Amino acid sequence: MKSLSKIAALLSLAGGLSGAAAQVQDLPGGPAVRQLNLHAAATRIAVEISWLHWFMLITCLVIFILVFSVMFYSIWKHRKSVGHKPANFHESVTVEVIWTIIPFIIVIVMALPATKVLVASKDTGNADVTIKATGYQWKWGYDYLSGDAQGVSFLSTLDSTHREISNAGAQGADVPTDYLLKVDNPLVVPVNKKVRIITTANDVIHAWGIPAFGVKQDAIPGFVRDTWFRSEKTGDFYGQCYELCGKEHAYMPIHVKVVSQDEFVKWSGDQKKLMAAKQDDPAKVWPLTDIVARGEKVYAANCAACHQANGMGAGPIKALNQSPIVLDADKTKEMQIVLNGKGAMPPWKQLSDTDLAAVISYTKNAWSNKTGQVVQPAEVSAQRGK
């Protein structure tokens, strides 16, 4: 009876798991359920890579079958049990020439299309739009260097609700289709335009890539590298950081939204207006309530993932609540750590002086800290470069 009850429990668990799996759906432009093949291609390069993949696979399979068929046939047909005796010979010029020429021809046949695709994938000239993608622990920064959106820049971070779902260990129906791939600010590009991506990094090695575009390029601190794509389809396409870059590596998605040229021009104009509206007077003196309110938003978007919303940290991540450095009357101590990083804490110089002043003011007055201290943008500006 106990065995039967255990079997029933296992069947029930299997049914529950299959029911949870049934809730998962394909993500257009991203991963698919039980996906075995490459992503559906959205660029000509991705189509060529897919063709090359199958060409190489089939070629290798044919060679494998032919070689092992001949080998097994020879072993079986000329076995000792049917009366065959081993031959005694040393060399054959004809055989040596044949087994040199045939592999050489195979290598050439495989190398020519591979070289064609590789050369095309590295041709980043004559781009319609140029974007710099900077890897940070653990988000992407985008700067439009040319095109209609020239001058637009922003950070792209994992949506905070998805991080909360991950922390809660949700499964099945509770997990959205774009789980851990949704960001607050997707990269927007026009369809049928050549987009050049220049990659670099601020801290450790990252890698920017979109499988549907057939692109993947390392982002290395102190180096500038580039790749390109021309999407032939509109829609949303997803990727992730493809280089193990630290404890939050799994929470560094890439979301590219491909739109029509008219939509891209409109989006560019809206972004420029938004950036102009957000520009702050570096000499402005903020009251405590206003700068703390702004700091709470900056903290939620950039700091809560590691230090938690309650400021208590986790594991090697130190708590900010009742932290001696946060409570210290010498505000420059916390400013220097936020600007330059320390240990597992990455530098945050990419944020504006106002945002840094706001988030530091917030930590000094949130939870049970309540120091009443205010950090102004001018103070942060004075600490940069020290």
Contacts in CASP RR format, 6 or more apart in sequence:
PFRMAT RR
TARGET T0000
AUTHOR 0000-0000-0000
METHOD contacts of the structure
MODEL  1
MKSLSKIAALLSLAGGLSGAAAQVQDLPGGPAVRQLNLHAAATRIAVEIS
WLHWFMLITCLVIFILVFSVMFYSIWKHRKSVGHKPANFHESVTVEVIWT
IIPFIIVIVMALPATKVLVASKDTGNADVTIKATGYQWKWGYDYLSGDAQ
GVSFLSTLDSTHREISNAGAQGADVPTDYLLKVDNPLVVPVNKKVRIITT
ANDVIHAWGIPAFGVKQDAIPGFVRDTWFRSEKTGDFYGQCYELCGKEHA
YMPIHVKVVSQDEFVKWSGDQKKLMAAKQDDPAKVWPLTDIVARGEKVYA
ANCAACHQANGMGAGPIKALNQSPIVLDADKTKEMQIVLNGKGAMPPWKQ
LSDTDLAAVISYTKNAWSNKTGQVVQPAEVSAQRGK
19 172 0 8 1.000
20 171 0 8 1.000
20 172 0 8 1.000
20 173 0 8 1.000
21 33 0 8 1.000
21 172 0 8 1.000
23 172 0 8 1.000
23 173 0 8 1.000
23 175 0 8 1.000
24 33 0 8 1.000
24 172 0 8 1.000
24 175 0 8 1.000
24 177 0 8 1.000
25 33 0 8 1.000
25 177 0 8 1.000
26 32 0 8 1.000
26 33 0 8 1.000
26 177 0 8 1.000
27 177 0 8 1.000
27 178 0 8 1.000
27 181 0 8 1.000
27 238 0 8 1.000
28 235 0 8 1.000
28 236 0 8 1.000
29 39 0 8 1.000
29 40 0 8 1.000
29 42 0 8 1.000
29 212 0 8 1.000
29 235 0 8 1.000
29 236 0 8 1.000
29 237 0 8 1.000
29 238 0 8 1.000
30 39 0 8 1.000
30 181 0 8 1.000
30 211 0 8 1.000
30 212 0 8 1.000
30 237 0 8 1.000
30 238 0 8 1.000
30 239 0 8 1.000
31 39 0 8 1.000
31 238 0 8 1.000
32 39 0 8 1.000
37 50 0 8 1.000
38 46 0 8 1.000
38 49 0 8 1.000
38 50 0 8 1.000
38 53 0 8 1.000
38 211 0 8 1.000
39 46 0 8 1.000
39 211 0 8 1.000
39 212 0 8 1.000
40 212 0 8 1.000
41 47 0 8 1.000
41 49 0 8 1.000
41 50 0 8 1.000
41 212 0 8 1.000
41 214 0 8 1.000
42 212 0 8 1.000
42 213 0 8 1.000
42 231 0 8 1.000
42 232 0 8 1.000
42 233 0 8 1.000
42 237 0 8 1.000
42 258 0 8 1.000
43 212 0 8 1.000
43 213 0 8 1.000
43 214 0 8 1.000
43 215 0 8 1.000
43 229 0 8 1.000
43 230 0 8 1.000
43 231 0 8 1.000
43 232 0 8 1.000
44 230 0 8 1.000
44 232 0 8 1.000
45 117 0 8 1.000
45 120 0 8 1.000
45 121 0 8 1.000
45 213 0 8 1.000
45 214 0 8 1.000
45 215 0 8 1.000
45 229 0 8 1.000
46 211 0 8 1.000
46 212 0 8 1.000
46 213 0 8 1.000
46 214 0 8 1.000
48 116 0 8 1.000
48 117 0 8 1.000
48 120 0 8 1.000
49 117 0 8 1.000
49 214 0 8 1.000
51 113 0 8 1.000
52 113 0 8 1.000
52 114 0 8 1.000
52 117 0 8 1.000
55 110 0 8 1.000
55 113 0 8 1.000
56 110 0 8 1.000
56 114 0 8 1.000
59 106 0 8 1.000
59 109 0 8 1.000
59 110 0 8 1.000
63 106 0 8 1.000
78 84 0 8 1.000
121 214 0 8 1.000
121 215 0 8 1.000
121 227 0 8 1.000
121 228 0 8 1.000
122 227 0 8 1.000
123 228 0 8 1.000
124 196 0 8 1.000
124 226 0 8 1.000
124 227 0 8 1.000
124 228 0 8 1.000
125 194 0 8 1.000
125 196 0 8 1.000
125 228 0 8 1.000
126 194 0 8 1.000
127 146 0 8 1.000
127 194 0 8 1.000
127 195 0 8 1.000
127 196 0 8 1.000
127 228 0 8 1.000
128 147 0 8 1.000
128 190 0 8 1.000
128 193 0 8 1.000
128 194 0 8 1.000
128 195 0 8 1.000
129 144 0 8 1.000
129 146 0 8 1.000
129 147 0 8 1.000
129 148 0 8 1.000
129 149 0 8 1.000
129 189 0 8 1.000
129 190 0 8 1.000
129 193 0 8 1.000
129 194 0 8 1.000
129 195 0 8 1.000
129 196 0 8 1.000
130 144 0 8 1.000
130 145 0 8 1.000
130 146 0 8 1.000
130 147 0 8 1.000
130 195 0 8 1.000
130 196 0 8 1.000
130 198 0 8 1.000
131 142 0 8 1.000
131 143 0 8 1.000
131 144 0 8 1.000
131 145 0 8 1.000
131 187 0 8 1.000
131 189 0 8 1.000
131 195 0 8 1.000
131 196 0 8 1.000
131 197 0 8 1.000
131 198 0 8 1.000
132 142 0 8 1.000
132 143 0 8 1.000
132 145 0 8 1.000
132 197 0 8 1.000
132 198 0 8 1.000
132 199 0 8 1.000
132 200 0 8 1.000
133 140 0 8 1.000
133 141 0 8 1.000
133 142 0 8 1.000
133 187 0 8 1.000
133 197 0 8 1.000
133 198 0 8 1.000
133 199 0 8 1.000
133 200 0 8 1.000
133 208 0 8 1.000
133 219 0 8 1.000
134 140 0 8 1.000
134 141 0 8 1.000
134 142 0 8 1.000
134 143 0 8 1.000
134 199 0 8 1.000
134 200 0 8 1.000
134 201 0 8 1.000
134 202 0 8 1.000
134 219 0 8 1.000
134 350 0 8 1.000
135 141 0 8 1.000
135 199 0 8 1.000
135 200 0 8 1.000
135 201 0 8 1.000
135 202 0 8 1.000
135 203 0 8 1.000
135 206 0 8 1.000
135 208 0 8 1.000
135 219 0 8 1.000
135 241 0 8 1.000
136 155 0 8 1.000
136 201 0 8 1.000
136 202 0 8 1.000
136 203 0 8 1.000
136 346 0 8 1.000
136 350 0 8 1.000
137 202 0 8 1.000
137 203 0 8 1.000
137 204 0 8 1.000
137 245 0 8 1.000
137 246 0 8 1.000
137 248 0 8 1.000
137 346 0 8 1.000
138 158 0 8 1.000
138 241 0 8 1.000
138 245 0 8 1.000
138 246 0 8 1.000
138 248 0 8 1.000
138 249 0 8 1.000
138 251 0 8 1.000
138 252 0 8 1.000
138 305 0 8 1.000
139 155 0 8 1.000
139 156 0 8 1.000
139 157 0 8 1.000
139 158 0 8 1.000
139 252 0 8 1.000
139 302 0 8 1.000
140 155 0 8 1.000
140 156 0 8 1.000
140 187 0 8 1.000
140 208 0 8 1.000
140 252 0 8 1.000
140 254 0 8 1.000
141 153 0 8 1.000
141 154 0 8 1.000
141 155 0 8 1.000
141 156 0 8 1.000
141 350 0 8 1.000
142 152 0 8 1.000
142 153 0 8 1.000
142 154 0 8 1.000
142 155 0 8 1.000
142 156 0 8 1.000
142 185 0 8 1.000
142 187 0 8 1.000
143 151 0 8 1.000
143 152 0 8 1.000
143 153 0 8 1.000
144 150 0 8 1.000
144 151 0 8 1.000
144 152 0 8 1.000
144 153 0 8 1.000
144 268 0 8 1.000
145 151 0 8 1.000
145 198 0 8 1.000
148 190 0 8 1.000
148 264 0 8 1.000
148 265 0 8 1.000
148 268 0 8 1.000
148 269 0 8 1.000
149 188 0 8 1.000
149 264 0 8 1.000
149 267 0 8 1.000
149 268 0 8 1.000
149 269 0 8 1.000
149 271 0 8 1.000
149 272 0 8 1.000
151 272 0 8 1.000
151 275 0 8 1.000
152 268 0 8 1.000
152 271 0 8 1.000
152 272 0 8 1.000
152 275 0 8 1.000
153 275 0 8 1.000
154 185 0 8 1.000
154 271 0 8 1.000
155 185 0 8 1.000
155 302 0 8 1.000
155 350 0 8 1.000
156 183 0 8 1.000
156 184 0 8 1.000
156 185 0 8 1.000
156 186 0 8 1.000
156 187 0 8 1.000
156 254 0 8 1.000
156 255 0 8 1.000
157 183 0 8 1.000
157 184 0 8 1.000
157 185 0 8 1.000
157 301 0 8 1.000
157 302 0 8 1.000
158 180 0 8 1.000
158 182 0 8 1.000
158 183 0 8 1.000
158 184 0 8 1.000
158 251 0 8 1.000
158 252 0 8 1.000
158 253 0 8 1.000
158 305 0 8 1.000
159 182 0 8 1.000
159 183 0 8 1.000
159 184 0 8 1.000
160 184 0 8 1.000
160 300 0 8 1.000
160 301 0 8 1.000
160 304 0 8 1.000
160 305 0 8 1.000
161 182 0 8 1.000
162 176 0 8 1.000
162 179 0 8 1.000
162 180 0 8 1.000
162 182 0 8 1.000
163 251 0 8 1.000
163 305 0 8 1.000
165 174 0 8 1.000
165 175 0 8 1.000
165 176 0 8 1.000
165 179 0 8 1.000
166 180 0 8 1.000
166 251 0 8 1.000
176 182 0 8 1.000
178 238 0 8 1.000
180 250 0 8 1.000
180 251 0 8 1.000
180 253 0 8 1.000
181 238 0 8 1.000
181 239 0 8 1.000
181 240 0 8 1.000
181 253 0 8 1.000
181 255 0 8 1.000
182 253 0 8 1.000
182 255 0 8 1.000
183 253 0 8 1.000
183 254 0 8 1.000
183 255 0 8 1.000
184 301 0 8 1.000
186 236 0 8 1.000
186 255 0 8 1.000
186 256 0 8 1.000
186 257 0 8 1.000
187 254 0 8 1.000
187 255 0 8 1.000
187 256 0 8 1.000
187 257 0 8 1.000
188 256 0 8 1.000
188 257 0 8 1.000
188 259 0 8 1.000
188 264 0 8 1.000
188 267 0 8 1.000
189 195 0 8 1.000
189 231 0 8 1.000
189 256 0 8 1.000
189 257 0 8 1.000
189 258 0 8 1.000
189 259 0 8 1.000
189 264 0 8 1.000
190 258 0 8 1.000
190 259 0 8 1.000
190 260 0 8 1.000
190 261 0 8 1.000
190 263 0 8 1.000
190 264 0 8 1.000
191 231 0 8 1.000
191 232 0 8 1.000
191 233 0 8 1.000
191 234 0 8 1.000
191 258 0 8 1.000
191 259 0 8 1.000
191 260 0 8 1.000
191 261 0 8 1.000
192 230 0 8 1.000
192 231 0 8 1.000
192 232 0 8 1.000
193 230 0 8 1.000
193 261 0 8 1.000
194 228 0 8 1.000
194 229 0 8 1.000
194 230 0 8 1.000
195 228 0 8 1.000
195 229 0 8 1.000
195 230 0 8 1.000
195 231 0 8 1.000
196 226 0 8 1.000
196 227 0 8 1.000
196 228 0 8 1.000
197 208 0 8 1.000
197 215 0 8 1.000
197 217 0 8 1.000
197 226 0 8 1.000
197 227 0 8 1.000
197 228 0 8 1.000
197 229 0 8 1.000
198 224 0 8 1.000
198 225 0 8 1.000
198 226 0 8 1.000
199 206 0 8 1.000
199 207 0 8 1.000
199 208 0 8 1.000
199 217 0 8 1.000
199 218 0 8 1.000
199 219 0 8 1.000
199 220 0 8 1.000
199 224 0 8 1.000
199 225 0 8 1.000
199 226 0 8 1.000
199 227 0 8 1.000
200 219 0 8 1.000
200 220 0 8 1.000
200 221 0 8 1.000
200 222 0 8 1.000
200 223 0 8 1.000
200 224 0 8 1.000
200 225 0 8 1.000
201 219 0 8 1.000
201 220 0 8 1.000
201 221 0 8 1.000
201 222 0 8 1.000
202 221 0 8 1.000
202 346 0 8 1.000
202 347 0 8 1.000
202 349 0 8 1.000
202 350 0 8 1.000
203 221 0 8 1.000
203 346 0 8 1.000
203 347 0 8 1.000
204 221 0 8 1.000
204 245 0 8 1.000
204 246 0 8 1.000
205 218 0 8 1.000
205 219 0 8 1.000
205 220 0 8 1.000
205 221 0 8 1.000
205 243 0 8 1.000
205 245 0 8 1.000
206 218 0 8 1.000
206 219 0 8 1.000
206 241 0 8 1.000
206 243 0 8 1.000
206 245 0 8 1.000
206 252 0 8 1.000
207 216 0 8 1.000
207 217 0 8 1.000
207 218 0 8 1.000
207 219 0 8 1.000
207 241 0 8 1.000
207 242 0 8 1.000
207 243 0 8 1.000
208 215 0 8 1.000
208 216 0 8 1.000
208 217 0 8 1.000
208 219 0 8 1.000
208 227 0 8 1.000
208 241 0 8 1.000
208 242 0 8 1.000
208 254 0 8 1.000
209 215 0 8 1.000
209 216 0 8 1.000
209 217 0 8 1.000
209 227 0 8 1.000
209 239 0 8 1.000
209 240 0 8 1.000
209 242 0 8 1.000
209 254 0 8 1.000
210 229 0 8 1.000
210 237 0 8 1.000
210 238 0 8 1.000
210 239 0 8 1.000
210 254 0 8 1.000
210 256 0 8 1.000
211 239 0 8 1.000
212 237 0 8 1.000
212 238 0 8 1.000
213 229 0 8 1.000
213 231 0 8 1.000
213 237 0 8 1.000
213 256 0 8 1.000
214 229 0 8 1.000
215 227 0 8 1.000
215 228 0 8 1.000
215 229 0 8 1.000
216 227 0 8 1.000
216 242 0 8 1.000
217 225 0 8 1.000
217 226 0 8 1.000
217 227 0 8 1.000
218 225 0 8 1.000
218 243 0 8 1.000
219 225 0 8 1.000
219 243 0 8 1.000
231 237 0 8 1.000
231 256 0 8 1.000
231 258 0 8 1.000
233 258 0 8 1.000
234 258 0 8 1.000
234 259 0 8 1.000
234 260 0 8 1.000
235 257 0 8 1.000
235 258 0 8 1.000
235 259 0 8 1.000
236 255 0 8 1.000
236 256 0 8 1.000
236 257 0 8 1.000
236 258 0 8 1.000
237 255 0 8 1.000
237 256 0 8 1.000
237 257 0 8 1.000
237 258 0 8 1.000
238 253 0 8 1.000
238 254 0 8 1.000
238 255 0 8 1.000
238 256 0 8 1.000
239 253 0 8 1.000
239 254 0 8 1.000
239 255 0 8 1.000
240 250 0 8 1.000
240 252 0 8 1.000
240 253 0 8 1.000
240 254 0 8 1.000
241 249 0 8 1.000
241 252 0 8 1.000
241 253 0 8 1.000
241 254 0 8 1.000
243 249 0 8 1.000
245 252 0 8 1.000
247 344 0 8 1.000
248 305 0 8 1.000
248 306 0 8 1.000
251 305 0 8 1.000
259 267 0 8 1.000
280 352 0 8 1.000
280 353 0 8 1.000
280 354 0 8 1.000
280 377 0 8 1.000
282 353 0 8 1.000
282 354 0 8 1.000
282 377 0 8 1.000
282 378 0 8 1.000
282 381 0 8 1.000
283 377 0 8 1.000
283 378 0 8 1.000
284 354 0 8 1.000
284 376 0 8 1.000
284 377 0 8 1.000
285 376 0 8 1.000
286 294 0 8 1.000
286 354 0 8 1.000
286 357 0 8 1.000
286 358 0 8 1.000
286 361 0 8 1.000
286 374 0 8 1.000
286 376 0 8 1.000
286 377 0 8 1.000
287 374 0 8 1.000
288 361 0 8 1.000
288 365 0 8 1.000
288 372 0 8 1.000
288 374 0 8 1.000
291 357 0 8 1.000
291 358 0 8 1.000
291 361 0 8 1.000
291 362 0 8 1.000
291 374 0 8 1.000
291 375 0 8 1.000
291 376 0 8 1.000
292 358 0 8 1.000
292 361 0 8 1.000
292 362 0 8 1.000
292 365 0 8 1.000
292 366 0 8 1.000
294 354 0 8 1.000
294 355 0 8 1.000
294 358 0 8 1.000
294 362 0 8 1.000
295 355 0 8 1.000
295 358 0 8 1.000
295 359 0 8 1.000
295 361 0 8 1.000
295 362 0 8 1.000
296 362 0 8 1.000
296 366 0 8 1.000
298 351 0 8 1.000
298 355 0 8 1.000
298 358 0 8 1.000
298 359 0 8 1.000
298 362 0 8 1.000
299 359 0 8 1.000
299 362 0 8 1.000
299 363 0 8 1.000
299 366 0 8 1.000
300 309 0 8 1.000
302 348 0 8 1.000
302 351 0 8 1.000
302 359 0 8 1.000
303 359 0 8 1.000
304 311 0 8 1.000
306 313 0 8 1.000
306 314 0 8 1.000
306 317 0 8 1.000
307 313 0 8 1.000
307 317 0 8 1.000
307 318 0 8 1.000
307 319 0 8 1.000
307 320 0 8 1.000
308 314 0 8 1.000
310 321 0 8 1.000
310 367 0 8 1.000
311 319 0 8 1.000
311 320 0 8 1.000
311 321 0 8 1.000
311 363 0 8 1.000
311 366 0 8 1.000
311 367 0 8 1.000
312 319 0 8 1.000
312 321 0 8 1.000
313 319 0 8 1.000
313 320 0 8 1.000
316 344 0 8 1.000
317 344 0 8 1.000
320 326 0 8 1.000
320 363 0 8 1.000
320 366 0 8 1.000
320 367 0 8 1.000
320 369 0 8 1.000
321 366 0 8 1.000
321 367 0 8 1.000
321 368 0 8 1.000
321 369 0 8 1.000
322 367 0 8 1.000
322 368 0 8 1.000
322 369 0 8 1.000
323 363 0 8 1.000
325 333 0 8 1.000
325 334 0 8 1.000
325 337 0 8 1.000
326 334 0 8 1.000
326 363 0 8 1.000
326 364 0 8 1.000
326 369 0 8 1.000
326 371 0 8 1.000
327 364 0 8 1.000
327 369 0 8 1.000
327 371 0 8 1.000
328 334 0 8 1.000
329 373 0 8 1.000
331 360 0 8 1.000
331 364 0 8 1.000
331 373 0 8 1.000
331 375 0 8 1.000
331 379 0 8 1.000
332 379 0 8 1.000
332 383 0 8 1.000
334 360 0 8 1.000
334 363 0 8 1.000
334 364 0 8 1.000
335 356 0 8 1.000
335 360 0 8 1.000
335 375 0 8 1.000
335 379 0 8 1.000
335 380 0 8 1.000
335 383 0 8 1.000
336 383 0 8 1.000
336 386 0 8 1.000
337 345 0 8 1.000
338 347 0 8 1.000
338 348 0 8 1.000
338 356 0 8 1.000
338 359 0 8 1.000
338 360 0 8 1.000
339 347 0 8 1.000
339 348 0 8 1.000
339 349 0 8 1.000
339 356 0 8 1.000
339 380 0 8 1.000
339 383 0 8 1.000
339 384 0 8 1.000
339 385 0 8 1.000
340 347 0 8 1.000
340 349 0 8 1.000
341 347 0 8 1.000
341 348 0 8 1.000
348 356 0 8 1.000
349 384 0 8 1.000
351 359 0 8 1.000
352 377 0 8 1.000
353 377 0 8 1.000
353 378 0 8 1.000
353 380 0 8 1.000
353 381 0 8 1.000
353 384 0 8 1.000
354 377 0 8 1.000
356 375 0 8 1.000
356 377 0 8 1.000
356 380 0 8 1.000
357 375 0 8 1.000
357 376 0 8 1.000
357 377 0 8 1.000
357 379 0 8 1.000
357 380 0 8 1.000
360 375 0 8 1.000
360 380 0 8 1.000
361 373 0 8 1.000
361 374 0 8 1.000
361 375 0 8 1.000
363 369 0 8 1.000
364 371 0 8 1.000
364 372 0 8 1.000
364 373 0 8 1.000
364 375 0 8 1.000
365 371 0 8 1.000
365 372 0 8 1.000
365 373 0 8 1.000
END
